[in-house]
């Protein structure tokens, strides 16, 4: 990876939009992607495609700064594939609404709002993960030469969302109200006291 080019890319992105040479930006994108058709389309009016150029170059810079290798991206893809296999939400014959309803606690409506919100958030997370999964599948089937830097941000977000999904379920599934905790502790103490009393009676 050319560190000099990476520095050049970083400097260009650190400039304000008014300072940037958008023709240069389009050319750097060509050097990074090798996509001549895209470059021809951008070179007609690069400033008009400023948001696209900036977004793509930022994506390439993030990838280069992370110093990821092709093997590391392959490992990330493998992780995503394993996540998809483990989630019933991604099966083609899956009834998403039914699955989420099944995961809903019987006392859901009695839970604090912030705990109920985790359940709702997880449905949104799965929707976004579905979108990312579809995007990754499209990229792999339509462009076998797709650059690792193009796939990286989608893989990274997918893995991050999966962790958030698991964390949310963990908190939601194991939440115990303070009153229930106190009641359980009281029952345990009562049982403990009762056992001691019985043991003392036997000794006497």
N, C-alpha and C positions, 0 to 999 in steps of 0.2 A: 504494500500500500504506500503510495507516494505521500509522505508527510508534508512536503512542500505544497502540494496541491491542496491538501487538507487545510493548511494554514491560509492559503489563498481563498478557499471556500468560506472559512470562518470569518475572515476579514470582510468579505463581500456581504455576508449575512449580518455582520455587526454594523454595517452602514444603515443610514436611514433610507426609507423608500425613495426619497427625493434625490439622494446621492447615488443610488445604484445605477449601474449601466446594465439595462435589461437585456441588451444584445449579448453582453458578456455572460450574463446569467444563463441565457438560453444556450450559449456555446458550452458553458461548463456542464450543463445538463446533458448535452450531446456527448461530451467526453466521458461522463459518468455512466450513461445508459447505453450509448451506442445506437440509440434509436433515431435514425435519420429522418424517418417520416414525421415523427413528433417534432423534430427540430425544424423541418421545413414549415410545418404549421405554425410553430411558435415564432419563427423569424419574420413572418409577415407583419406581426404586430406584437412584439414581445411585451411591451408595456401593458397592452390590453390583457395579457395572460399573466400579469405580475403575480397574482395570488397563487396560481398553479405552479409557476417557476419557483417562487419562494418556498412553498410547501414541499415540493419534491427535493429541492436542494437542502432544506432543513432535515429532511428524512435521511438523505445520503450522509449529511454531516454527523448526525446522531449515530448512525451505523459505523462510520469510520472512527469516531471518537471512542466508541465502545470496543474497537479493535476486535470485532468478532470475525471468526473464520467460517468458512463454508461448513466445516464439521460441526461447529457450535450451532449454526442455524439448523442443520439437520437434526441435531439433538433436540432443539426447541420444537421442531416439527414433530418429532417422535413423541415428545411430551404431550403435545396437543392431540395427536392421534390417540394416545392412551386415555386422555381425559374424555374424549368423545366416546370411546368405547365404554367407559365406566358410567357415563351419564345416560339414563333412559330418555332424557329430554331430547337427545339427538337421534334417536331411532326413528326411522321413516314411518313406522306404524304407531308411533307414540301419540297418545292423546294428552297433550301438554296440560290442558286445563284439569283433566282428571287426575293426573299425577300430582299436580300442585295441591289440589283439593285433598288428596290422600295424605299429603305431608302437613296439612294444617292441623294444629292442635285442637282438641275438643274444647279447651278453655280459651281459644284464641281471642274471643271478644272480651274476655275478662282481663287480658294481659295489658300492661302499660302500653301507651301509644308507640313509644320508641321500640318496643319489642315486636309489636304488630307490624311496624314499618319495615322491619327486616324481612318479613315474609313477602311483603309487596315488592321490596327492592330486589329480592332474589328473582322474581318473575321478570323484572326489567333486565337484570343481569343475563338471564338465560336468553332473552330476546336478542340482546346485543351480541352474545357469544354465538348465537345462530347466524347472525349477519356476518360476523368475522369468519366463521367456519365456511360459510358459502363463498365468501370472497376468496379465501385461501384455496378452496377447491376449484374455483373458476380460474385463478391464477395458475394453478398447477396443470389444468387440463387445456387451457387455451394458449399458454406460452411456456414451453418446456425450458426456455432459456431465461426465464424471469430471474432478475438479479436477486441475490440474497437480501440486499438492502431494501428491496421492494416488499419482500415477505416479512422481514424482521419486525416492523412496527405492529403488524397484525398478530403475529405469533406472540410478541411481548404482551400486548393488551389482552389477548385471550387467556394466557397463563395467569396474568394478574387478576383478571375477573374471576377465574376459577378459584383462586385463593380467597378472594372476597366472598364468593358464594359459599364456600365451605365454612369460613369464619362466621358468616351470618347464620347459617343453619345450626352451627354449634351453639351459638348464644341463644337462638330461638328455641331449639329443642331442649336445652338444659336449663332454661330460665326457671327459677323457683321463687315465688313471691316471699317476701319477708315473713308474712303471717304463717305461710306453710312451713317455712324453715323453723320458726319458733315453735309451731305446733309439733313438728317432727322431733325437735329437741326435747320438748316437754314430755312427749310420749316415751322417748328413749330413757329419759331420766326417771320417769314413773316406773317403767319396766325394770330399770336397774335397781331402784329402791325396793321394789316388790321382791326381786330375786334375793336381795340381801336380807330382807325380813324373813323370807321363807328359810333361808340358810341358817339364820340365827335361831329360828324356832326349832329346827331339827336338832341343833346342838344342845338346846335346853331340854 
